[in-house]
Structure formats: structure tokens, C-alpha cells
Amino acid sequence: MKKIQTIRINDEIKVLYKKKEKPNIDLYSIHLKAAQEWGRTWYFIVDCIHESINQELEKKYKPIEEKLKNLVHTQTKTLDCKSNFYPRVINKTDLTFTNDELTLLNKGLKYNLNHKHKKLDKNSCPGSRDRYNSITYI
């Protein structure tokens, strides 16, 4: 199905190029005739035509470019207000956690420590007996 679509698009492009080819040939022949008829002044005429066309295009595209700049500027502007987020961990126990423990808990339930876990022992660190008991009963 995709191959059929690409063939169709390619055929359509060829048809459009053929349609464009005839006006280009006609324009070229008119250009040659005018160059023969006007001689050296034809180049000045062509320059004036190009200049007036460029001015008209500039009038059209300048507001569009300004609108686009404004859109890009407004969409990329950073917000000054800072959001107030509530902490992820609320300690409702009598235990106090260290800053390291709180930062680890704030990382979430799916956080991976990326190293081998030590076997949790009652006497591994001072004051951890309550933590050990609270974790084992959860």
C-alpha cells in the first residue's frame, strides 16, 4: 500500500512540473524578446521590477515574521512563579530520619540503589534497632 502511495505522489509531482514548465518557457521567450527590443535599458527595467517585487514581499512577510517571533518568544518564556510542592514523605512516626534517609525516601518507591544491599542487621548502626523492628513488621 505504501509503495502505491509513493508512486502516486511521484506521478503527481511529475504532472505539476510539466504544468510549470510551459509558463516558464513562455516567460523565458518573453524575456528574450524584451531584451532584444529594449537593449541595455532592459537590465535596468528588470532590476526595478525585482526591487518592487522584493518590497511587496517584504511588506507581506515582515508582519508574519514579527508574529512568529512573538509566538516563539511567548512560548519559550520561562515562568517566574515557583510551584509549591508538598513533600513526598510525611513522617507520622516517633522516629527521626537523617537527611540521607529522607533524600532516599523522597526518591520514591521505585528508586534503585544500583549497588548490593547490605543485610539489615539489628546492630548495624546505632539507633537503628527501632527502624529494624518497624521495617520487619511492615
VEXLO-798907 format. One line per 2 residues: number of its first residue (from 1); for each residue x, y, z of C-alpha. Coordinates in Angstrom, 3 decimals, always signed. Example, Ala and Ser with C-alpha at 12.3 -4.5 7.8 and 13.67 -1.06 7.14 Angstrom:
# VEXLO-798907
1 = +12.300/-4.500/+7.800 ~ +13.670/-1.060/+7.140
//
This chain:
# VEXLO-798907
1 = +0.000/+0.000/+0.000 ~ +2.827/+2.386/+0.862
3 = +4.535/+1.720/-2.473 ~ +1.348/+2.652/-4.312
5 = +1.161/+5.907/-2.371 ~ +4.760/+6.842/-3.194
7 = +4.199/+6.067/-6.883 ~ +1.070/+8.230/-6.858
9 = +2.900/+11.111/-5.187 ~ +5.811/+10.860/-7.639
11 = +3.396/+10.884/-10.602 ~ +1.615/+13.924/-9.180
13 = +4.937/+15.755/-8.790 ~ +5.848/+14.974/-12.410
15 = +2.493/+16.323/-13.624 ~ +2.942/+19.524/-11.615
17 = +6.446/+20.030/-13.029 ~ +5.079/+19.615/-16.559
19 = +2.391/+22.215/-15.815 ~ +5.053/+24.577/-14.501
21 = +7.402/+24.016/-17.453 ~ +5.189/+25.659/-20.102
23 = +4.734/+29.018/-18.289 ~ +8.479/+29.074/-17.583
25 = +9.291/+28.577/-21.261 ~ +6.782/+31.279/-22.232
27 = +8.227/+33.676/-19.671 ~ +11.749/+33.000/-20.903
29 = +10.797/+33.704/-24.527 ~ +9.077/+36.970/-23.465
31 = +12.192/+37.914/-21.508 ~ +14.398/+37.330/-24.586
33 = +12.075/+39.364/-26.819 ~ +12.003/+42.244/-24.341
35 = +15.800/+42.135/-24.029 ~ +16.123/+42.397/-27.835
37 = +13.594/+45.216/-28.051 ~ +14.834/+47.334/-25.134
39 = +18.544/+46.604/-25.395 ~ +20.677/+47.761/-22.480
41 = +17.809/+49.504/-20.695 ~ +16.119/+46.121/-20.240
43 = +18.537/+45.240/-17.400 ~ +17.551/+48.420/-15.545
45 = +13.885/+47.592/-16.078 ~ +14.426/+44.061/-14.705
47 = +16.237/+45.494/-11.671 ~ +13.334/+47.865/-10.995
49 = +10.846/+45.006/-11.335 ~ +12.847/+42.835/-8.903
51 = +13.165/+45.700/-6.442 ~ +9.432/+46.443/-6.456
53 = +8.606/+42.732/-6.071 ~ +11.022/+42.438/-3.149
55 = +9.442/+45.481/-1.479 ~ +5.973/+43.981/-1.824
57 = +7.153/+40.651/-0.449 ~ +8.832/+42.406/+2.448
59 = +5.588/+44.238/+3.252 ~ +3.749/+40.910/+3.309
61 = +6.280/+38.816/+5.189 ~ +7.523/+41.329/+7.759
63 = +4.316/+41.234/+9.878 ~ +4.231/+37.454/+9.587
65 = +7.835/+37.185/+10.797 ~ +7.089/+39.530/+13.708
67 = +4.085/+37.426/+14.701 ~ +6.218/+34.309/+14.532
69 = +8.930/+35.931/+16.691 ~ +6.297/+36.941/+19.252
71 = +4.874/+33.432/+19.309 ~ +8.293/+31.878/+19.761
73 = +9.152/+34.414/+22.453 ~ +5.931/+33.858/+24.410
75 = +6.123/+30.074/+24.148 ~ +9.750/+29.854/+25.229
77 = +9.425/+32.366/+28.053 ~ +10.068/+30.750/+31.408
79 = +7.585/+31.166/+34.174 ~ +8.730/+33.226/+37.137
81 = +6.363/+31.708/+39.655 ~ +7.635/+28.740/+41.610
83 = +5.231/+25.940/+42.370 ~ +4.764/+24.806/+45.951
85 = +5.100/+21.049/+46.075 ~ +4.279/+19.070/+49.135
87 = +6.910/+16.684/+50.475 ~ +6.673/+13.106/+49.264
89 = +7.428/+11.665/+52.680 ~ +5.461/+12.590/+55.763
91 = +6.850/+11.087/+58.908 ~ +3.951/+10.125/+61.180
93 = +6.104/+8.046/+63.497 ~ +8.131/+8.931/+66.547
95 = +11.324/+8.149/+64.671 ~ +13.541/+10.880/+63.280
97 = +15.167/+10.255/+59.942 ~ +18.538/+11.605/+58.926
99 = +18.854/+13.840/+55.881 ~ +20.322/+10.979/+53.865
101 = +17.397/+8.741/+54.738 ~ +14.886/+11.456/+53.848
103 = +16.513/+12.127/+50.486 ~ +16.468/+8.412/+49.758
105 = +12.783/+8.141/+50.727 ~ +11.931/+11.221/+48.634
107 = +13.304/+9.489/+45.540 ~ +10.269/+7.237/+45.564
109 = +9.324/+3.614/+45.858 ~ +10.766/+2.559/+42.511
111 = +14.231/+4.026/+43.122 ~ +17.076/+1.565/+42.530
113 = +20.159/+1.933/+44.712 ~ +22.465/+0.495/+41.995
115 = +24.607/-1.412/+44.468 ~ +24.351/-4.548/+46.558
117 = +22.215/-4.070/+49.607 ~ +23.729/-4.771/+52.989
119 = +21.936/-7.340/+55.006 ~ +19.812/-5.451/+57.509
121 = +21.014/-6.193/+60.988 ~ +19.698/-5.045/+64.361
123 = +23.105/-3.838/+65.441 ~ +24.443/-2.499/+62.115
125 = +24.271/+1.148/+63.145 ~ +23.428/+2.917/+66.397
127 = +19.778/+3.805/+66.895 ~ +18.672/+1.543/+64.088
129 = +17.022/-1.088/+66.290 ~ +13.679/+0.768/+66.135
131 = +13.999/+1.174/+62.405 ~ +14.831/-2.512/+62.020
133 = +11.775/-3.513/+64.018 ~ +9.498/-1.100/+62.154
135 = +10.717/-2.345/+58.770 ~ +10.451/-6.040/+59.640
137 = +6.864/-5.687/+60.825 ~ +5.658/-3.813/+57.736
//
